[in-house]
Amino acid sequence: MCRWLGYFGQAIRPEELLYLTEHSLIVQSQRSEQMAHPLNGDGFGLGWYGQRDEPGVYRSPSPAWSDRNLREIAAQVESPLFLAHVRASTGTPSQQTNCHPFRLGRWIFVHNGFINEYHRVRRELLLAVDADLFDNIEGTTDSELIFHLALTFGLRDDPIGGLQRMAGFIEQTCERHGIDTPLQMSAGVSDGERLWAVRYASGPEVNTLYVSAEPRTVRELYPDRPRLQQFSDETRIVVSEPLVDLPGAWHELDPGTALVVQDGEDEMRPFVPQVPVGV
């Protein structure tokens, strides 16, 4: 499957998290520690918010560790909110349009997981996407379809609700086809103001997802780590697996959890799929 991270805080260069930590996202693209298959070499992407209304996105089907342009961008751009992703395909081709993040307007989305037996339900799920959104689908992945189903079911007005209705619709559709444990998902989505993250699966195996502890707490635990002093008290990092081995610096989200990272107090709430009304 895949690895991803989301950053929220004061503006930093993405290279801080993509390259300069002990277990950075680039390291995870070559040797993930919390996946049965440790390689994530089927493409990558970086989506960041800057001076324009829409986020910038750079995606490539090449392995993240070999892309010089990514290193240049990550070392020069500064952003207070970004999402990055390294891909391990679950069957769809390695091509630019299948790389995350996926974007619509101010919204960007990353996903780790799959729709079980996707080929059997793909057509039915595609036909449920709102006609006004359909032309925005450029690739063939279940991840991009998941994003557009969530948009169809109200993500832009109610991100967690839209994701819950998307999950409920996929589970309902797969159950009609006799497909067990239809959905595996850790996902991140942002509009440039907040970062939403979800950890959920239909069955007992759930992809990992972590959030960084409060920076003040981490600084107190590790006063001899000067790099930790640069992060503001609002900073949060959401990751598929920790970027550095520091006990107390990361909290694993429980399965069936949604996290809202925002200015002020963050929110944690249950994530419960809901079948959309009228479907």
FIROBA-564890 format. One record per residue (C-alpha): residue in three letters; x, y negated, z negated. Coordinates in steps of 0.1 Angstrom, whole numbers, plus 5000, padded with zeros to 4 digits. Layout:
BEGIN
ALAXYZ;...
This chain:
BEGIN
MET500050005000;CYS501349644993;ARG502849404968;TRP501749044963;LEU502148744940;GLY500348424933;TYR501848114917;PHE500047824900;GLY501847544882;GLN504147244890;ALA505647244924;ILE508547484929;ARG510347634959;PRO508847984966;GLU512348124968;GLU512348114930;LEU509948414930;LEU510548564964;TYR514348584961;LEU515848464929;THR514448694902;GLU515849044893;HIS512849224908;SER511648954933;LEU509049014959;ILE511749074985;VAL513349344962;GLN509849494959;SER509549504996;GLN512449744997;ARG512049944964;SER508849894945;GLU508950054911;GLN505250104905;MET504150264938;ALA504450624949;HIS505750494982;PRO508350234974;LEU508750065008;ASN506749765019;GLY508249695053;ASP505249655076;GLY505149275076;PHE504848985052;GLY503348645047;LEU503448325027;GLY500548085023;TRP501147755005;TYR499447434997;GLY501147105004;GLN500146765018;ARG497546875043;ASP493946975036;GLU494547325049;PRO497347555035;GLY500347645056;VAL500748005065;TYR503748195078;ARG503348565088;SER505448815106;PRO505249195113;SER508949235106;PRO510249345072;ALA510449055047;TRP514049135038;SER515349075073;ASP513548755082;ARG515848445081;ASN513048205088;LEU511248315056;ARG514348255036;GLU514747905051;ILE511047805045;ALA511047945009;ALA514247745001;GLN512947415015;VAL509147395009;GLU507847294975;SER504347394964;PRO502247394932;LEU500147694945;PHE501147974968;LEU500348334977;ALA502948574991;HIS502548935003;VAL504649225016;ARG502749495035;ALA502749875036;SER500149975062;THR497450225054;GLY496950305091;THR496449985110;PRO499249855133;SER502149645122;GLN501349315140;GLN501148955130;THR497348935129;ASN497349225104;CYS499649045079;HIS498448865048;PRO497548595037;PHE494348565057;ARG493048205060;LEU489748025066;GLY489847645061;ARG491247585026;TRP490947945016;ILE493748205016;PHE493448575006;VAL495748864999;HIS494849224991;ASN496549544979;GLY494449854984;PHE492150015010;ILE488650115020;ASN488550495019;GLU487850645053;TYR487750305068;HIS487450435103;ARG484050585095;VAL482450265082;ARG484449995100;ARG481749915126;GLU478949895101;LEU480949665078;LEU481949445107;LEU478349395118;ALA477549265083;VAL479948975086;ASP478148645091;ALA478148545128;ASP479648205121;LEU482648375105;PHE483148665129;ASP485448485154;ASN487948415126;ILE488748785124;GLU491848835144;GLY493249175133;THR492149525125;THR492749575088;ASP490249655061;SER491849375041;GLU490849105065;LEU487349255067;ILE487149255029;PHE487948885029;HIS485248805055;LEU482649015038;ALA483348825005;LEU483048495025;THR479748625039;PHE478448695004;GLY479248354990;LEU482948344981;ARG483247974989;ASP480547874963;ASP481148154938;PRO484548334943;ILE484148604917;GLY480448654927;GLY481348674964;LEU484048934956;GLN481649134934;ARG478949134961;MET481549234987;ALA482649534965;GLY479049634959;PHE478149624996;ILE481249835005;GLU480450094978;GLN476850114989;THR477750155025;CYS480450425018;GLU478050614995;ARG475550635024;HIS478250805044;GLY479251045016;ILE482550875010;ASP483950914975;THR485850644956;PRO485450394985;LEU487350094972;GLN490750024958;MET491549664953;SER493849414937;ALA493149074954;GLY494148714951;VAL492248414966;SER492748044964;ASP491247714976;GLY494247504966;GLU492647404932;ARG492447744915;LEU493748094918;TRP491348384914;ALA492648744909;VAL490849074907;ARG491849424897;TYR489249694905;ALA488850044920;SER485850274925;GLY487750564910;PRO490150634881;GLU493350524900;VAL493650144900;ASN496449944915;THR498549754890;LEU498149374885;TYR499949154859;VAL499748794848;SER502648604831;ALA502348504795;GLU502048144784;PRO505347974793;ARG505647834758;THR505548184743;VAL508148314768;ARG510448024762;GLU510348094724;LEU511048464731;TYR513948394754;PRO515548054745;ASP518848174762;ARG517248194796;PRO517547844811;ARG515547914842;LEU512447974820;GLN512647614807;GLN511647474841;PHE508047604841;SER505247384828;ASP502847504802;GLU500147534829;THR502247784850;ARG500948124857;ILE502248394880;VAL500048684891;VAL501948984904;SER501449344915;GLU504449434893;PRO506649214871;LEU509449014887;VAL511749044857;ASP512049294828;LEU511249074798;PRO509149244771;GLY506249004762;ALA506548804794;TRP503748994813;HIS500249104805;GLU498649384825;LEU495149314836;ASP492649574826;PRO490849764854;GLY487549594863;THR488849244854;ALA488648904872;LEU491048624862;VAL490648254870;VAL493848054868;GLN493147674866;ASP494147354849;GLY493247384813;GLU492147714798;ASP492248014821;GLU489248254822;MET489048634820;ARG485848814828;PRO484549154837;PHE484549244874;VAL481349444882;PRO480349514918;GLN476849394928;VAL474749504957;PRO473749184976;VAL470149094975;GLY468249185007;VAL470949425020;
